[in-house]
Amino acid sequence: MSKCRITVVKKNLYADLIARYCDPATVPCEVFEVGDEFLVDRESFFNLRFQKPFCSEAWNAISTYVFTMVQGGEPSWAVNHTILTCCNDGARPVVFKLERIDD
């Protein structure tokens, strides 16, 4: 049975986009910190989005990849069972490393 390790590897803040399109008081993501890790298996997959501090928008963006990995698969661009993906916040995205771990 496979698992997926989710690791926060980077948080970005695009000040130029925020100045043009968002509230100027926008700050970097306050939900995640670089280095946060989550280990997901088939049983925990459906509950992770309800656990704090996991952001529901980030979960919507990455959950398809996580599900594929806990089923033993991986996206076609994976290298060594690892991919990078990010949440869908265009002004302050969080980048995640997803790793398939095989038992």
C-alpha angles and dihedrals in degrees: 000000000000131000132195123225112206114200127181105228103169144008119203134194119193103203093182092057092043091052090053104037112014145052105290089226091065112133133192116284109296096195100068136040126201107267097032110142134196125185113208130190131170092276097050096039096089094047103044094087089059094053119093131265093028112108115226092218092053090047090053089053098048107025095093090059092044091051091050091052097048087053089057098259134104139198116274093251095056117127116202089350090302134115138173120226136157144213120263099250101120095193099046111014126181117217118217131196111213117197126186110221116196120205 
